[in-house]
């Protein structure tokens, strides 16, 4: 069990009367849990005001109210449309993120998830990292899913073009593309994705307006804490991401980062990965997620 999870459950299970010290300690706990200072302070201030209005007297009585508040935060960003595939068009999913967050593994897990009812295709568009294409091809072989790949340092947009051709000609859907994580500047990220956008637009026009539903999912490592917020802000400002895949959600991940993601950037967490196996990816459920550390 997560130590922070244990700590906040124990803290909120207290039957003693509410004091100013309780709210100060709760704020510290939320900051420790990766809520970020601003949202933690706002949450505690709002909770204290609601407790006074509802005449709530003990810590344990605040749990349901805090649960409702956190649920409201996550409702600010709906994950349902982004999580589901549109059956009448080709769904193209780009997996974005910095190196080391689990992009390649997330692409494979998505392919495994969609494979039950669809015919996914993988594209190795991370052409900078030497082992990325080989790793994705190995995942594809294990899953029985085709992978489109070029040589290292090839044009990522060219990989996407060939993958689009393969998807249309072979009846594949969705197309899931791993992308490079070595984009140190906003301009490099925009340039890379702009080229991919142009390839998709050109391909659509060439195929008599064949429709493509294009989504950009950002992989974030749940164990990196509030640094994940900086990554989300950078990518979202650059290319407007559609949602987050929260990776490595294990006993060392506190998990509060999903709340400022929703409140500050209106970016939903769509999938959560809690293990190394292909099946360890799940559609994000806000209620169940909040229950992991409140109930």
C-alpha positions in Angstrom: 0.0 0.0 0.0 1.2 3.5 -0.8 2.6 5.2 2.3 1.0 8.6 1.4 -2.3 6.8 0.8 -2.1 5.3 4.2 -1.2 8.6 5.7 -4.1 10.6 4.3 -6.6 7.8 5.0 -5.5 7.7 8.6 -5.6 11.5 8.9 -9.1 11.8 7.5 -10.3 8.9 9.7 -9.7 11.0 12.8 -12.9 11.6 14.9 -11.6 14.6 16.8 -13.1 18.0 16.3 -11.9 20.2 13.4 -9.3 22.8 14.1 -7.2 25.3 12.1 -4.3 22.9 12.6 -6.3 20.2 10.9 -6.7 22.3 7.7 -3.1 23.3 7.7 -2.0 19.7 8.0 -4.4 18.6 5.3 -2.9 21.3 3.0 0.6 19.9 3.7 -0.6 16.4 3.0 -2.2 17.4 -0.4 1.0 19.2 -1.4 3.0 16.0 -0.4 0.6 14.0 -2.6 1.5 16.1 -5.7 -1.6 18.4 -5.8 0.7 21.4 -6.2 0.7 24.2 -3.7 -1.9 26.5 -5.4 -4.6 23.8 -5.8 -3.9 22.3 -2.3 -4.5 25.7 -0.7 -7.6 26.4 -2.8 -9.0 22.9 -2.0 -8.5 23.3 1.8 -9.9 26.9 1.8 -13.0 25.7 0.0 -13.3 22.7 2.2 -13.1 24.8 5.3 -15.8 27.2 4.1 -18.1 24.3 3.2 -17.5 22.6 6.6 -18.5 25.9 8.4 -21.6 26.2 6.2 -22.7 22.6 6.7 -21.7 22.7 10.4 -19.4 19.7 10.0 -17.5 19.1 13.2 -15.0 16.2 12.8 -12.3 15.2 10.3 -14.0 12.0 9.4 -17.1 13.9 8.3 -15.0 15.8 5.8 -14.2 12.7 3.7 -17.4 12.7 1.6 -17.2 16.5 1.1 -13.6 16.2 -0.1 -14.6 13.3 -2.3 -17.2 15.4 -4.0 -14.8 18.3 -4.5 -12.2 16.1 -6.1 -14.8 14.5 -8.3 -15.8 18.0 -9.4 -12.2 18.8 -10.3 -11.9 15.8 -12.6 -15.3 16.5 -14.2 -13.7 19.6 -15.6 -12.0 17.4 -18.2 -14.0 14.6 -19.7 -12.0 11.5 -20.6 -14.8 9.5 -22.3 -14.6 10.9 -25.9 -10.9 10.6 -26.1 -10.7 7.1 -24.8 -13.1 5.5 -27.3 -12.4 4.8 -31.0 -14.6 6.2 -33.7 -15.5 3.2 -35.9 -16.3 5.0 -39.1 -12.9 6.8 -39.5 -9.2 5.9 -39.1 -8.2 6.8 -35.6 -4.6 8.0 -35.4 -3.1 8.2 -31.9 0.2 9.9 -31.3 2.0 9.0 -28.0 4.0 12.1 -26.8 6.3 12.7 -23.9 9.8 13.0 -22.7 12.2 10.0 -22.7 11.8 7.5 -19.9 8.1 8.0 -19.2 7.1 4.8 -20.9 5.9 6.0 -24.3 6.9 2.9 -26.3 5.4 0.6 -23.7 2.2 2.7 -23.6 1.9 2.4 -27.4 2.2 -1.4 -27.0 -0.3 -1.5 -24.2 -2.8 0.5 -26.2 -2.4 -1.9 -29.1 -3.1 -4.8 -26.7 -6.1 -3.1 -25.3 -7.7 -2.3 -28.7 -6.7 -5.6 -30.2 -9.7 -7.4 -28.7 -12.2 -5.6 -31.0 -10.0 -3.9 -33.6 -7.0 -4.4 -35.8 -4.4 -1.9 -34.5 -1.2 -0.9 -36.4 1.9 0.4 -34.6 4.2 3.1 -36.1 7.8 3.6 -34.8 7.9 7.4 -35.3 10.6 7.8 -32.6 13.4 7.7 -35.1 16.0 9.4 -32.8 16.4 6.9 -29.9 18.4 4.0 -31.2 16.5 1.2 -29.6 13.0 2.7 -29.9 12.0 1.1 -33.2 13.4 -2.2 -32.3 11.6 -2.2 -29.0 8.3 -1.4 -30.6 8.8 -4.1 -33.3 9.5 -6.6 -30.5 6.3 -5.6 -28.8 4.4 -5.9 -32.1 5.7 -9.4 -32.7 4.7 -10.5 -29.2 1.2 -9.1 -29.7 0.8 -10.2 -33.2 0.4 -6.6 -34.3 2.1 -5.2 -37.4 4.7 -2.4 -36.9 5.7 0.2 -39.5 9.3 1.3 -39.0 12.2 3.1 -40.8 15.9 3.3 -40.1 17.2 5.4 -37.2 17.2 9.2 -37.8 14.6 8.8 -40.6 12.0 11.5 -41.0 9.2 10.7 -38.4 6.6 12.2 -40.7 7.7 9.8 -43.5 7.1 6.9 -41.0 3.6 8.3 -40.4 2.9 8.6 -44.1 3.9 4.9 -44.7 1.8 3.9 -41.7 -1.2 5.7 -43.1 -0.8 3.9 -46.4 -0.5 0.6 -44.6 -3.6 1.3 -42.4 -5.8 2.3 -45.4 -4.7 -0.6 -47.6 -4.7 -3.2 -44.9 -7.8 -2.2 -43.0 -6.0 -1.3 -39.8 -7.6 0.8 -37.0 -6.3 2.4 -34.9 -2.9 3.6 -35.9 -0.8 4.1 -32.8 2.5 6.0 -33.2 5.4 6.2 -30.8 7.1 9.6 -31.1 10.5 11.0 -30.1 11.1 12.3 -26.6 14.3 14.3 -27.4 12.5 17.6 -28.2 14.1 20.0 -25.9 12.5 23.1 -27.3 8.9 24.1 -28.0 9.8 25.1 -31.6 11.3 21.6 -32.3 8.1 19.9 -30.9 5.9 22.1 -33.0 7.9 21.6 -36.2 7.9 17.8 -35.8 4.1 17.7 -35.2 3.4 20.3 -37.8 5.1 18.0 -40.4 3.0 15.1 -39.2 -0.1 17.2 -39.4 0.7 18.2 -43.0 1.3 14.5 -43.9 -2.1 13.6 -42.5 -3.9 16.5 -44.2 -2.2 15.7 -47.5 -3.0 12.0 -47.2 -6.6 12.8 -46.4 -6.9 15.0 -49.5 -5.3 12.4 -51.7 -7.7 9.8 -50.5 -10.8 11.8 -51.5 -11.3 13.3 -48.1 -11.0 10.0 -46.3 -11.7 10.9 -42.7 -9.0 10.7 -40.0 -9.6 11.3 -36.2 -6.3 12.5 -34.9 -5.5 12.4 -31.2 -2.4 13.3 -29.2 -1.9 11.5 -25.9 0.8 12.6 -23.5 2.5 9.9 -21.4 3.4 11.1 -17.9 5.3 9.1 -15.3 3.1 9.1 -12.1 6.2 8.9 -9.9 7.7 12.2 -11.1 5.2 14.2 -9.1 4.6 17.9 -9.9 7.4 17.8 -12.5 4.7 16.0 -14.6 2.7 19.3 -14.5 5.6 21.2 -16.2 5.8 18.5 -18.9 2.0 18.7 -19.4 2.1 22.5 -19.6 5.0 22.5 -22.1 3.4 19.9 -24.5 -0.1 21.3 -24.1 1.0 24.9 -24.9 2.9 23.6 -27.9 0.5 21.3 -29.5 -2.7 21.1 -27.5 -2.8 17.5 -26.1 -6.1 15.5 -26.0 -5.4 13.5 -22.9 -2.9 11.8 -20.6 -1.7 8.3 -20.2 -0.5 8.1 -16.5 2.3 5.5 -16.4 4.1 3.7 -13.6 1.2 4.2 -11.1 2.7 1.9 -8.4 3.3 2.1 -4.7 5.7 4.9 -5.1 3.3 7.2 -7.0 1.2 9.5 -4.9 -1.1 10.4 -7.7 -2.5 13.8 -6.8 -1.1 15.3 -10.0 -4.2 14.3 -12.0 -6.2 17.0 -10.2 -4.2 20.1 -11.3 -4.0 18.5 -14.8 -7.7 18.7 -15.0 -8.2 22.0 -13.2 -5.3 24.0 -14.7 -5.1 22.6 -18.2 -8.5 20.9 -18.7 -6.6 17.8 -19.8 -8.1 14.5 -18.8 -6.3 11.4 -17.7 -7.6 8.8 -20.2 -5.6 5.7 -19.3 -3.7 4.6 -16.2 -0.9 2.0 -16.3 -0.2 0.1 -13.0 2.2 -2.6 -14.0 4.6 -3.9 -16.7 2.3 -6.5 -18.4 0.4 -5.6 -21.6 -2.9 -5.9 -19.7 -1.9 -3.4 -17.0 -3.6 -0.5 -18.7 -7.1 0.6 -17.8 -9.5 3.3 -18.8 -9.4 6.0 -16.1 -12.3 6.0 -13.7 -12.4 9.1 -11.6 -14.5 7.7 -8.7 -12.4 4.6 -8.4 -9.3 6.7 -8.5 -10.3 9.0 -5.7 -11.4 6.1 -3.6 -7.9 4.7 -3.7 -6.8 7.3 -1.2 -10.0 8.5 0.4 -12.1 5.4 1.1 
